[in-house]
């Protein structure tokens, strides 16, 4: 069955919700997580620390170098994600609708590439 990544986009420049609202968000996301798991669509998911905790590893002039901080300077970044199985895009979008309501942020849906036969 095809796999999809549901990416939660997060504006790091925006003020965080009050603690009470954050607790409601966590609870609502837990409910969606439970629904995805109960439906057998769960593969993996999780939230991410801020981009200030990131380390970029890349090749520059033939050397592998590491740099503290995010790769790209951006206002909206990946805040968390789900990897799910779904019969088709419509099913993945149905999960994304629940996810965006729960996490109160935009959710991008992208299919994984098919693995080559071999």
C-alpha positions, 0 to 999 in steps of 0.5 A: 500500500502506498505511503504518504508523509503528512508534514506539519508546517510551523512558523518559527517566527510566530508566538507560541500558543499559551500553555493551555492551548498547547495542552489542547493541541497535544491532546487533539494530536494524540486523538488523531494518532490513536485513530490512525493507529486503530485504522492500521495506517500508522507507520511512524510520526513525531514532533521536531525540536526547533531548527536552532537544534539542527545540524547540517551535514553536506559535501563542500569542495570534496569535504564533508562538513557540518554546520550548526543550524538549519539548512535553509533560512525560512519562516515556515519549517517542518515542525513534525510529521506522520508517515502513513499508509493509505490506499490513495491520495484521497484517503491520505488527504482525509487523514491530513484534514484531521491532522490540520485541525488537531495541530492547528497548522498547515499539513503538506501531503506527499507520496513516497516514491515507489521502491524499484523492483529488484 
